Amino acid sequence: MDDKVFNLLHMARKAGKLKSGFDACERSCFANNAKLLIYTSDLAEKRKKHLLNLANANNVKIIEYGSKSLFGSEFKIRDIGIICIEDANFAKGILRSIG
């Protein structure tokens, strides 16, 4: 299951449809580009609450998946707590793979 999800995330990244980090995801939501927000289970409670409000206000699907260290090692950059997908098809595929 993880492999399929991460394959889709890597494809979205290569296509330029994946944003990582709180600020980039927040901008994507405000610009109505975000289709799916994914936050990690070990994200700070304050950030989770802000993200839930942001997602609800901008009609964006939001799910909890993985951990910061898992995403960090998968994308070979610092630990990531929040990513967003800006393509409806990638978002649907990821939701299908997780759910």
N, C-alpha and C positions, 0 to 999 in steps of 0.2 A: 504494500500500500504506500509506504513512504517513497519507494522508488518512483512510482507513477506520479505522485504529487510533485516530487522534486524535479522529475523530467519536465513536467508542465511548467513549473516555476522557472527552470533554466531556459526553456523555449520562450517564455514570456519575457524574460530578461534580455535574451538575444534579439527579440523583436522590438525592444524598447518599451515594452508594456508593463514593466515591473518597477515600482518605486520602493526604496527601502529607507527606513528612518521616519521618525515622527513628523518632522517638518515637511518632508517631501510628500508624505501621505496626506497630511493635513491640506497642503496646497492642492493636491490632486482632487480631494473631496470638494473643496471650495470651488474649483474650476469645473466641477461636474464630470471629471474624467474617470474617477475611481468607480469600479464595478464591484470589487471585493476587497475588504480589509481583513488581514490575517494578523492576529497578535499572539504572542507566546504566553504560555501558562505562567511564566515567571516574570511577567511584566508588572511594574508597580501599579498598585490599585488605583492611584490618582490618574495615571495615564489611561488605564482601562476605562474608567468612568468617563473621561474626556472623549475617548474614542467612541464609546457607545453613544454618547450624545451627538457627536459629529456625524456618525453613520446614520442615526435616526433622522437628524435634521436634513441630511442630504440624500436620503433614500439609498443608502449603500449597504449591501450585505456585509456582515461581520462575523468572523468565526475565530475560535481559539484553537491553535494547533502548534505542537512542538514546543521547543525551548530556545532561549537565546543562543546557547552554545551549539545546539543542533543547526540552526540557521547560519550562525557564524562560521562553523566548520564547513558547511555545505557550500556557502558562497565565498569562502576564503577571505573574509573581511571580519572586522570586529563584530562582536556579538550583536545581532539584530533582534529587536523586540517587536517591530512592526513592519509589515510590507503590504503593499496594495497592488492590485492587478487592474490595469486600465483597458482590458479587452474582455468583452462579454463572453466570447467563446472559451478563452482560457479560464475565466472565472467559473463558468458552468462545468468545465472538465475537472477543475480542482474540487469543486463542491461535490461532484459525482464521485470522485475518487476518495474523498474524506468521509462523506456521509454514507 
